[in-house]
Amino acid sequence: MRQQRRPRAEKTALVQAVDLLARQEHSTAKLTEKLRQRGYAAEEIAAAIERLTERGYLNDEAACAREFQYFYDDSRMSVRQICLKLGQRGFDSSLVKQCVPADIFARELRAACRCLAIKFARAATPQKMQQYLYTRGFSGSVCRTATDHFLAEHETEEDNGFEE
């Protein structure tokens, strides 16, 4: 004999928000947007957001700092790209700007060189490489410096006998 399933009760906004947060960290704005898309009333959403904030499950400042640090340490993205990505995820621009370190040139240069090494197996025209980096959000000075480093590295390899 098969048991018939009971129809599921509708989830409250709070339960739905907890489910969403269990899968991925969200900003308050993004979580509000997702709950609104699922048809919850504004008052119910506000109550859920307030409760999650009180309990410490929703903290935009800490979440923004964690996500910024993750992208900053583990990616080839420029700081400009990271800031745009966090903005798309619903974090306020003032929170994102607080996360940006004062001196980012060395990190940007490493990330740009890494991008070039992955994209270009051999030396291409400097303009093409600089254009590629610029479209990825790197500043003009980082683009030029990274391209110069990349080309110098390839010239050194050719001088060391890799050329036939």
C-alpha positions as CSV (number, residue, x, y, z in Angstrom):
1,M,0.0,0.0,0.0
2,R,1.3,3.4,-0.9
3,Q,1.0,6.2,1.4
4,Q,-0.3,9.4,0.0
5,R,1.9,12.4,0.6
6,R,0.4,15.4,2.4
7,P,0.7,18.6,0.4
8,R,3.6,20.7,1.6
9,A,2.8,23.7,3.6
10,E,4.0,27.0,2.2
11,K,7.3,28.1,3.6
12,T,7.4,31.4,5.5
13,A,9.8,34.1,4.3
14,L,12.1,33.4,7.2
15,V,12.3,29.7,6.4
16,Q,12.9,30.4,2.7
17,A,15.6,33.0,3.7
18,V,17.4,30.4,5.9
19,D,17.3,27.9,3.1
20,L,18.8,30.4,0.7
21,L,21.5,31.4,3.2
22,A,22.3,27.7,3.8
23,R,23.3,27.4,0.2
24,Q,25.2,30.6,-0.3
25,E,26.0,33.8,1.6
26,H,23.8,36.7,0.4
27,S,23.7,40.5,1.0
28,T,20.6,41.9,2.6
29,A,19.6,43.5,-0.8
30,K,20.1,40.3,-2.7
31,L,18.2,38.2,-0.2
32,T,15.3,40.7,-0.1
33,E,15.2,40.6,-3.9
34,K,15.1,36.8,-4.0
35,L,12.3,36.7,-1.4
36,R,10.3,39.4,-3.3
37,Q,10.7,37.3,-6.5
38,R,9.2,34.3,-4.7
39,G,6.1,36.4,-3.9
40,Y,6.5,37.1,-0.2
41,A,4.9,40.3,1.2
42,A,7.2,43.2,2.0
43,E,6.3,43.2,5.7
44,E,7.1,39.5,6.0
45,I,10.4,40.0,4.2
46,A,11.3,42.9,6.5
47,A,10.5,40.8,9.6
48,A,12.6,37.9,8.3
49,I,15.6,40.2,7.4
50,E,15.3,41.8,10.8
51,R,15.3,38.5,12.6
52,L,18.2,37.1,10.6
53,T,20.2,40.3,11.3
54,E,19.5,40.1,15.0
55,R,20.6,36.5,15.2
56,G,23.8,37.3,13.3
57,Y,23.0,35.2,10.2
58,L,22.9,38.2,8.0
59,N,25.7,40.8,8.2
60,D,26.5,42.7,5.1
61,E,29.8,44.2,6.4
62,A,31.3,40.8,7.3
63,A,30.0,39.1,4.2
64,C,31.3,41.8,1.9
65,A,34.7,41.6,3.6
66,R,34.8,37.8,3.3
67,E,33.8,37.8,-0.4
68,F,36.2,40.6,-1.3
69,Q,39.1,38.8,0.4
70,Y,38.2,35.5,-1.3
71,F,38.3,37.2,-4.8
72,Y,41.3,39.3,-3.9
73,D,43.4,36.3,-2.8
74,D,42.3,33.6,-5.1
75,S,41.5,35.1,-8.5
76,R,42.9,36.7,-11.6
77,M,40.3,39.5,-11.4
78,S,41.3,43.1,-11.1
79,V,40.1,45.1,-8.0
80,R,37.8,47.0,-10.3
81,Q,36.2,43.7,-11.4
82,I,35.9,42.5,-7.8
83,C,34.1,45.7,-6.8
84,L,31.7,45.4,-9.7
85,K,31.0,41.8,-8.9
86,L,30.2,42.6,-5.2
87,G,28.0,45.5,-6.3
88,Q,26.0,43.0,-8.5
89,R,25.7,40.8,-5.5
90,G,23.9,43.6,-3.7
91,F,26.6,45.1,-1.5
92,D,26.7,48.8,-1.0
93,S,29.6,50.6,-2.8
94,S,30.7,52.2,0.5
95,L,31.1,48.7,2.1
96,V,33.1,47.4,-0.9
97,K,35.4,50.5,-0.9
98,Q,36.2,49.8,2.7
99,C,37.6,46.4,1.8
100,V,40.1,47.7,-0.8
101,P,43.6,48.0,0.5
102,A,45.5,51.2,0.1
103,D,48.3,49.9,-2.1
104,I,47.1,47.4,-4.7
105,F,49.6,47.9,-7.5
106,A,51.8,44.8,-6.7
107,R,48.8,42.5,-6.4
108,E,47.2,43.9,-9.6
109,L,50.5,43.3,-11.4
110,R,50.7,39.7,-10.2
111,A,47.1,39.1,-11.2
112,A,47.6,40.7,-14.7
113,C,50.8,38.7,-15.3
114,R,48.8,35.5,-14.4
115,C,46.1,36.5,-16.8
116,L,48.6,36.9,-19.6
117,A,50.3,33.6,-18.9
118,I,47.0,31.8,-19.1
119,K,45.7,33.6,-22.2
120,F,48.8,33.9,-24.3
121,A,51.0,30.8,-24.7
122,R,53.5,32.9,-26.7
123,A,54.2,36.5,-27.1
124,A,51.5,38.4,-29.0
125,T,51.5,42.1,-29.9
126,P,51.8,44.3,-26.9
127,Q,48.7,46.2,-27.9
128,K,46.6,43.0,-28.0
129,M,47.8,42.0,-24.6
130,Q,47.2,45.4,-23.1
131,Q,43.7,45.6,-24.6
132,Y,42.9,42.2,-23.1
133,L,44.0,43.3,-19.6
134,Y,42.2,46.6,-19.9
135,T,38.9,44.8,-20.7
136,R,39.5,42.8,-17.5
137,G,39.5,46.0,-15.4
138,F,43.2,46.6,-14.9
139,S,44.6,50.2,-15.0
140,G,46.6,51.4,-17.9
141,S,49.9,51.4,-15.9
142,V,49.3,47.8,-14.7
143,C,48.5,46.8,-18.3
144,R,51.7,48.3,-19.6
145,T,53.9,47.0,-16.8
146,A,52.5,43.4,-17.0
147,T,52.9,43.3,-20.8
148,D,56.5,44.5,-20.5
149,H,57.2,41.8,-17.8
150,F,55.5,39.1,-20.0
151,L,57.5,40.1,-23.1
152,A,60.8,40.3,-21.2
153,E,60.1,36.8,-19.8
154,H,59.5,35.4,-23.2
155,E,62.7,37.0,-24.6
156,T,64.7,35.5,-21.8
157,E,63.3,32.0,-22.5
158,E,64.2,32.4,-26.2
159,D,67.7,33.5,-25.3
160,N,68.2,30.5,-23.0
161,G,68.0,28.1,-25.9
162,F,64.3,27.4,-26.3
163,E,64.5,28.8,-29.8
164,E,65.4,26.5,-32.7
